[in-house]
Amino acid sequence: MRVLVMLLSVFSLFAFSGAVQARQAPLADPAPVSIPAGLTPEQVVKDIKRALIGRGWTITAERAGEIDTTLYLRDHVAIVRVTWDAQTIRIAYVDSKNLDYKVRNGKTYIHPNYLGWVSNIAKDMGTNLQLSALD
């Protein structure tokens, strides 16, 4: 009986730690999005904003070459900064709430859904830019 209790305790410890780990993934910003040649700065900004707004992000600040944007999803909040120059757009993590952001052993982790959200806006930006380049 005692052995069974010990085995169950060890099993539940591993099961619980796996569940916690599954809720976190290494935090990495998406790869830069290439801007096709020939687009005006106004077209680039418009395509960035279309991608953000289309995915439910709120633009909270805008400066030359930079947009701060926030996603409010249920009780989760993600804040990123979008920067661009003539060749590329970059999306960088700024802050979050209720997304299990942690730093362990010098590495940052976050809820894996965040990675999907920023990947989606990067993909949409790329699509928008390609469509604009066709005009």
N, C-alpha and C positions, 0 to 999 in steps of 0.2 A: 504494500500500500504506500509506504513511504517513498519507494522508488517511483511509483506512478505519480505521486504528487510532485516530486522533484522534476520529473520529465515534463509534466504539464507546466510547471513554473518556468523551466528553461524554454519550452516551446512558446509560451505566451510572451516571454521577454523578447525572443527573436521576432515573433509575429508583430509585436507592438513597435519595435525599432524599425522594422521594414516599412510599416505603414507611415511612420513619421518621415523616413527617408524618401518614400515615394511622393510625398507632398512637396519635395524640394528638388530643384535641379540647379546645376551651375549657372550662374548669371552671366550671360554673354549678350552683348549688343549684336543686332543683326548685321550682316555684311553690308557695306555701303552700296547704295543704289546708284547706278550709272545714269547720268543725264545725257540723252542723245544730243548730238551737235545740232545747232541751229535753233534751239528753243530760246525764247527770251526769258529774262528773269521773272517777268510777270506770269508767263505760262508755267514755269517751274513752281512758283508759289501757289498758283491756282491748283495745280495737280497735287501738290502736297496737301493742301487744305481739303480737296475733294476726298483724298484717301482717309484723312483723319476724321472728317465729319461723317463720311460714309460708314465708318466703323464705330461711330458713337463717341469719339474723343472730342473734348471741349478745348478750344484754343484759349489759353489763359493769358498769354503774352506774346507779342510779336515785335521783333527787332530786325534790322537788316541782316539777312542770312541766318535767321534763328527764329524758331517758334517753340514756345513751351506749351505743352498740351497735357490734359488730364483725362483719364478714363475712370468714370464712376460706374461700377458694376456691382449691384447689390451692396454688400458691405465692404467691397474691395475698392481700393484706389491705387492707380498707377500714374506716375508722372514721368514724362520723358521730355527730352529736348531734341528737336529736329534742327540740324544745321546743314547748310549747303554752300557750295561754291559753284563755279562754272562746270565742273565735271561730276561731282558726286553729292549725294544726300546721305547724311549719317543720322542714326537714331541712337540716343544714349539714355540709359537709366538715370533718373534724378532722385526719385523717392517713391515710397509706396506705403500703403496701410493695409493690414490684414492679408498680406501676401507671403508671409513666412520668410521675409528677408533676414538672412543671417550671414555672419562672417565667421567661418571656422577655419583655423589653421591658415589664415591669410587668404582664403578663397571665399567668394561670395556665392550665396545660394538664394533661390527664390522659388515661389510656387511655379510649377511648369506651365500653368495657363498663361502667365505673363509672357513667356517666350513665344507662345502661339499668337498672342495679341499683337506684339510688336512685329513678329514675322508677317502677319497679315497686312499690317499697314505698310510695311516695306514692299511687299509684293504688289499691293494696290498702287503704291506710288510708281513703281516700275511700269506697271500696266498703263496707268494714266499718262506717263511721260511718253511711252511708245505710241500710244494713240494720238497724242498731241503732235508727235513728230511726223505722223502720216499726213496731217493737214497741210 
